[in-house]
């Protein structure tokens, strides 16, 4: 059981270091001009040269490299590591970028989520397809972001939401066509799971898997890859 925050961070650092050493992932460094500090996003090799680039937006308060602090505290490293995503996206010739919004401190308001998301989108060539993948709070961020930025919708090839924690009051008029035609919703089974609730709020079908919230990303990997492979053609 990993309880100490320093120990938790050391474990995350090792997961990321192992991916870097195996050249499964690379760090792309930016400067956050709001605080004049460097941060990094985790990307697949040559991600920005691919025909489709998927931006993964994780939850709160996780760091790029893992999906769930809860699972990490239980030493369930294989279930929370993002390594399977980086391996499979590379094998499918699709770029993957995992932003790191909680790099300075946990961002419960979402300001750094949006800042880093905008920076990555600005780096993507205009003729390149963009996919968006949001887990937990990351799914909420993406739904709200796209609703407020309808001019970006022509660049979005697909939106994958994994157990997104959506508010009861949300407006989705601008993204209705995206929701109806190019959105994959993954839910953990159960009447009160975030994905089940989101299916009702967004009025779109979902694919359900048994298990707790934090398990969903890696359980859904096969469906996520199939979804984006269809949109990379």
Number of C-alpha atoms within 10 A of each C-alpha: 10 17 11 10 10 10 12 16 15 12 18 21 15 12 18 22 15 14 21 17 10 9 13 20 26 22 16 14 11 14 12 15 9 8 8 8 10 12 17 19 21 22 26 27 19 14 21 20 14 19 16 25 29 26 21 26 29 29 31 21 17 19 24 25 26 24 27 27 22 16 21 23 17 11 15 16 18 14 20 22 23 21 20 15 21 26 16 17 23 20 10 14 18 24 24 29 27 26 28 24 30 19 17 13 10 15 16 14 10 17 12 21 24 16 15 21 23 12 14 17 15 10 9 17 14 10 9 17 19 26 23 24 24 25 28 25 21 25 27 22 24 24 22 16 16 17 18 14 11 12 10 13 16 10 14 19 21 23 25 25 28 30 33 29 21 22 12 9 7 13 14 17 11 15 17 16 12 18 21 13 11 17 21 21 26 28 28 26 19 15 9 10 16 21 29 22 20 27 19 11 16 17 12 15 17 20 16 18 16 12 13 14 22 22 20 26 29 19 16 18 15 12 16 22 16 11 17 25 15 10 16 19 7
